[in-house]
């Protein structure tokens, strides 16, 4: 689930409708096992090297280096471009055709052909691992080999404009059919020791969630080009505090995910390092259970939601809680994503408006103060969640219109209880699967959406189908703008609060970091150098 709130649905709902080390002081060579090169630090954990079961940021970081995709995102870009493919295009409304580059090989020497591509997608769908990204391929009916270099994807829903953006995701790595079994997930040692990779790097040493060493793949023929640095080591930390110390004293070259806002703020004043900010696309928001939230009628419940939307101070959350590492979000689609607008700012204002909030309640006959039971998670979205939701409680109660009962639950219980209608109003967060606006809309607002908050609206569903299948960019943007405005003005089943930046900290001699901080969440080691 890509370390997000829950498993993503992507296009699935519409398809249904249509039918580490710890401690500081080691040198570069010591941290990388004696090999000169770049050392990357992270607190993200690897779940698996097998793409069929990998759906979180830790595994994505490895996949980005070693696997190749038909299409991929160039650094800083949000439109997929050919990687292993020479070209991909719709050859009919329901058939998406990709032609491979000739002569591609895996590191172990096995050929990468159309058979490899068909095997990879058939395997992903066939295994359908509960922890894996197969859910992103719900609109894929079947995959066919046309010839050695050509493959056809037949889709269930015609003109699916999101399908090209799915190919560079964790659902799309091309695997070696001579190494991976068709019907089960392969263990990590079985994977890396067989060298079934065709991406920019090969894995030369693997100590899971402690140290992974990479070497440039000289046979890589893809979008990202030859790596700028020959060897890279990824060092895994239990503690972000220790990672901060190591990047400060030069024991690692780059720290990427996840330092605390306080640590990042402190490092901005350290002349020995550079803090790099890029667009992230992460969304933090509050969800309303439309069945159990306060209000005796649908109109009253809507008034409560509008009053809350008029009372939260996103700027204060951004600056006082997150020290600028998150920015205010005024739409379900964050700024920087194609088609994003800001209807919450237009309708409810950029700043809290107590008078507008009071009028929403009084016009609907809702007596103040409204009792709010607000639930958040203290461990899954970072330790600062407690400060964030304490601040939201203070903001709402400062209006005199709300009385907030704030409670927290650990993630395992939180996941179960929120879909059992236990929480009237609750926290969730989202890392996108791909930088397309539909990935912020369909999973949230289509029927049977993952929010599981009893929201469904035929008019919104119709608009979602229209935007996802509209090939004309201008027409699609117009539909997207209407969806965002209608959701903000008439529904508010969730209220967006903050959008996260993508942040890395490096030594001052490291180059190329900014180029790989983008909305794809792909941190590409091969663009870095020093």
PyMOL commands that set and color helices and strands:
alter all, ss='L'
color gray80, all
select helices_A, chain A and resi 12-18+28-31+51-53+57-66+114-127+134-137+163-167+188-194+240-248+261-267+298-309+314-321+343-348+354-363+385-398+411-418+437-440+442-445+458-468+473-491+514-516+525-527
alter helices_A, ss='H'
color red, helices_A
select strands_A, chain A and resi 38-42+71-72+81-82+85-92+95-100+140-147+150-155+201-207+211-216+231-236+254-256+273-288+326-328+370-376+402-408+425-430+494-507
alter strands_A, ss='S'
color yellow, strands_A
deselect
rebuild
show_as cartoon
